[in-house]
Amino acid sequence: MDFRKLGNGLTVQRPSFDPDYLSNATFTFHGEFDGDEIRVESGEFTDLRGKGSLAHSFVRSVDLSGAQLSPLELSDVRFEDVELSSASWQSVKARRIEIIRSRAMGFRLSFESASDVYIDGCRLDYASIHVEAVKGALAFNECLFREATISGDLSNVVFQDCSLDGVEFESTKAMGCDLTTSQITGARGLIGLRGARVTAEQATSVAIQLAAEAGLTVSD
């Protein structure tokens, strides 16, 4: 087993598959699908509708923009350089998943459950991300979230070196959520992130905004 180290002693387990044993057989996300040990490199799957599962697989340089996948079960899968803009993944059960260097503007992603999920270097402007439950950790690293909405149970969600300017948080829980290395100035709904971790400097930078969200009138 291979792990990525996060801050505060947290880790996420990486997807487990052997690249040498992946099949290059034709695979599509259209309709009902059930893939295992598949390599999907290049291809257009735009605006399709599908449902199913994918396991022990590597997906790279494919266009899934506008694709609607629901329900979706992912286990030990790495997505790399994938186009996800305006796509919709709903009722997602994800275990040991990585999404790397992908554009996901307007991406609608709803996790029914997320276990060891790592999203790195992605453009998530105007995205809508909802989380029902996290086991282990759900980590976003160096992601951009301009005008995105992030909702649900954000306990054990890590935002590492992310830009959260303009984000709207609609959290039901946030115990253990880590924001300490991210830019949170300009984010909204921070008052609902009870139990989340921030630095003293971050707390100072958003003090006026927190007061306003609490209904206080701030005078000079």
C-alpha positions as CSV (number, residue, x, y, z in Angstrom):
1,M,0.0,0.0,0.0
2,D,1.2,3.5,-0.9
3,F,0.2,6.6,1.0
4,R,0.3,10.4,0.4
5,K,1.2,12.4,3.4
6,L,-0.9,15.5,4.2
7,G,-0.6,18.0,7.0
8,N,-1.3,17.3,10.7
9,G,-0.3,13.7,10.3
10,L,-3.1,12.8,7.9
11,T,-2.5,10.4,5.0
12,V,-4.5,9.3,2.0
13,Q,-4.1,5.8,0.5
14,R,-3.2,5.9,-3.2
15,P,-5.1,3.8,-5.8
16,S,-3.8,0.3,-6.1
17,F,-3.3,-1.1,-9.6
18,D,-0.4,-2.5,-11.6
19,P,0.1,-0.4,-14.8
20,D,1.7,-3.4,-16.5
21,Y,-1.5,-5.4,-16.2
22,L,-4.0,-2.8,-17.4
23,S,-6.0,-3.7,-20.6
24,N,-6.3,-1.3,-23.5
25,A,-9.6,-2.8,-24.5
26,T,-12.3,-0.4,-25.8
27,F,-14.2,1.1,-22.9
28,T,-17.0,3.7,-22.9
29,F,-18.8,5.6,-20.1
30,H,-22.0,5.5,-22.1
31,G,-25.0,3.5,-20.7
32,E,-24.2,0.9,-18.1
33,F,-20.6,0.1,-17.6
34,D,-18.4,-2.2,-15.4
35,G,-14.7,-1.8,-15.9
36,D,-11.8,-3.4,-14.1
37,E,-8.0,-3.1,-14.8
38,I,-8.6,-0.8,-17.8
39,R,-6.4,1.9,-19.3
40,V,-8.3,4.7,-21.0
41,E,-6.1,7.1,-22.8
42,S,-7.5,9.8,-25.0
43,G,-11.0,9.9,-26.4
44,E,-14.2,12.0,-26.3
45,F,-17.1,11.1,-24.0
46,T,-18.8,14.5,-24.1
47,D,-22.4,15.0,-23.0
48,L,-23.1,11.3,-22.6
49,R,-25.2,9.6,-19.9
50,G,-24.0,6.6,-18.0
51,K,-24.0,4.7,-14.8
52,G,-21.8,1.9,-13.4
53,S,-18.5,1.1,-11.8
54,L,-14.8,1.4,-12.6
55,A,-12.0,-0.3,-10.5
56,H,-8.2,-0.6,-10.6
57,S,-7.9,1.6,-13.7
58,F,-6.1,4.6,-15.2
59,V,-8.0,7.3,-17.1
60,R,-5.8,10.0,-18.9
61,S,-6.3,12.8,-21.4
62,V,-10.0,12.1,-22.1
63,D,-12.8,14.6,-22.6
64,L,-15.7,13.9,-20.2
65,S,-17.1,17.5,-20.4
66,G,-20.9,17.6,-19.9
67,A,-21.0,13.8,-19.1
68,Q,-23.7,12.8,-16.7
69,L,-22.7,9.8,-14.6
70,S,-25.0,8.5,-11.8
71,P,-24.8,6.4,-9.8
72,L,-21.0,6.0,-10.0
73,E,-18.8,3.7,-8.0
74,L,-15.0,4.2,-8.3
75,S,-12.4,2.1,-6.6
76,D,-8.6,2.4,-7.0
77,V,-8.8,4.7,-10.0
78,R,-6.5,7.6,-11.1
79,F,-7.8,10.3,-13.4
80,E,-5.1,12.5,-15.0
81,D,-5.4,15.5,-17.4
82,V,-9.1,14.9,-17.8
83,E,-11.6,17.5,-19.0
84,L,-14.5,17.5,-16.6
85,S,-16.0,21.0,-17.2
86,S,-19.8,21.0,-16.9
87,A,-19.9,17.3,-16.1
88,S,-22.1,15.9,-13.4
89,W,-21.2,12.9,-11.2
90,Q,-23.9,12.1,-8.7
91,S,-24.3,9.4,-6.0
92,V,-20.6,8.8,-6.2
93,K,-19.0,6.1,-3.9
94,A,-15.3,6.7,-4.1
95,R,-12.5,4.6,-2.6
96,R,-8.8,5.4,-3.2
97,I,-9.4,7.9,-6.0
98,E,-7.1,10.5,-7.5
99,I,-8.0,13.3,-9.9
100,I,-4.9,15.1,-11.1
101,R,-4.3,18.2,-13.2
102,S,-7.8,18.2,-14.6
103,R,-10.1,21.1,-15.6
104,A,-13.4,20.9,-13.9
105,M,-15.1,24.3,-14.3
106,G,-18.8,24.0,-13.5
107,F,-18.3,20.4,-12.4
108,R,-21.2,19.0,-10.3
109,L,-19.8,16.3,-8.0
110,S,-21.8,14.7,-5.2
111,F,-20.0,12.1,-2.9
112,E,-22.3,9.6,-1.3
113,S,-19.1,8.4,0.4
114,A,-15.5,9.4,0.0
115,S,-12.7,7.2,1.3
116,D,-9.1,8.3,0.6
117,V,-9.8,10.7,-2.2
118,Y,-7.1,13.1,-3.5
119,I,-7.7,15.9,-5.9
120,D,-4.7,17.8,-7.1
121,G,-4.0,20.8,-9.3
122,C,-7.5,21.1,-10.6
123,R,-9.5,24.1,-11.8
124,L,-12.8,23.9,-10.0
125,D,-14.3,27.4,-10.7
126,Y,-18.1,27.5,-10.5
127,A,-18.1,23.9,-9.4
128,S,-20.7,22.4,-7.0
129,I,-19.2,19.8,-4.6
130,H,-21.3,18.0,-2.0
131,V,-20.1,15.5,0.5
132,E,-22.3,13.1,2.5
133,A,-19.6,11.2,4.4
134,V,-15.8,11.0,4.5
135,K,-13.8,8.0,5.8
136,G,-10.1,8.6,6.2
137,A,-9.6,11.9,4.3
138,L,-10.8,13.8,1.3
139,A,-8.0,16.1,0.2
140,F,-7.8,19.0,-2.3
141,N,-4.2,20.1,-3.1
142,E,-3.4,23.3,-5.0
143,C,-6.9,23.6,-6.5
144,L,-8.7,26.8,-7.6
145,F,-12.3,27.2,-6.5
146,R,-13.5,30.6,-7.7
147,E,-17.2,31.1,-7.1
148,A,-17.6,27.4,-6.2
149,T,-20.1,25.9,-3.7
150,I,-18.9,23.3,-1.2
151,S,-21.6,21.7,0.9
152,G,-22.4,18.8,3.3
153,D,-20.3,17.1,5.9
154,L,-16.8,18.5,5.5
155,S,-15.3,16.7,8.5
156,N,-11.8,15.4,7.6
157,V,-11.7,17.4,4.4
158,V,-8.3,18.9,3.8
159,F,-7.8,22.0,1.6
160,Q,-4.0,22.2,1.1
161,D,-2.6,25.3,-0.6
162,C,-5.9,26.0,-2.3
163,S,-7.5,29.3,-3.4
164,L,-11.0,29.6,-1.9
165,D,-11.7,33.2,-2.8
166,G,-15.4,33.5,-3.6
167,V,-16.3,30.0,-2.4
168,E,-19.7,29.5,-0.7
169,F,-19.5,27.0,2.1
170,E,-22.8,25.3,3.1
171,S,-21.5,22.9,5.7
172,T,-23.5,20.7,8.0
173,K,-20.4,19.5,9.9
174,A,-16.7,20.5,9.7
175,M,-14.9,18.8,12.6
176,G,-11.3,18.2,11.5
177,C,-11.6,20.2,8.3
178,D,-8.2,21.7,7.6
179,L,-7.9,25.2,6.0
180,T,-4.6,26.2,7.5
181,T,-2.5,26.4,4.3
182,S,-5.2,27.8,2.0
183,Q,-6.4,31.3,1.0
184,I,-9.8,31.8,2.7
185,T,-10.2,35.6,2.4
186,G,-13.3,36.2,0.3
187,A,-14.9,32.8,1.1
188,R,-18.5,32.9,2.4
189,G,-20.2,30.7,5.0
190,L,-17.1,30.4,7.2
191,I,-19.2,30.8,10.3
192,G,-20.8,27.4,9.6
193,L,-17.4,25.6,9.6
194,R,-17.5,24.8,13.3
195,G,-14.6,22.6,14.2
196,A,-12.5,23.5,11.2
197,R,-8.8,24.5,11.7
198,V,-7.4,27.9,10.7
199,T,-4.3,29.8,11.7
200,A,-4.3,32.9,13.8
201,E,-3.4,35.0,10.8
202,Q,-6.3,33.5,8.8
203,A,-8.7,34.2,11.6
204,T,-7.6,37.8,11.8
205,S,-7.9,38.3,8.0
206,V,-11.6,37.1,8.0
207,A,-12.7,38.6,11.4
208,I,-14.8,41.3,9.9
209,Q,-16.5,38.9,7.5
210,L,-17.2,36.5,10.4
211,A,-18.7,39.3,12.4
212,A,-21.0,40.2,9.5
213,E,-22.1,36.6,9.0
214,A,-22.9,36.5,12.8
215,G,-25.2,39.5,12.3
216,L,-22.9,41.9,14.1
217,T,-22.6,45.6,13.0
218,V,-18.9,46.5,12.8
219,S,-18.1,50.2,13.3
220,D,-14.9,52.1,12.8
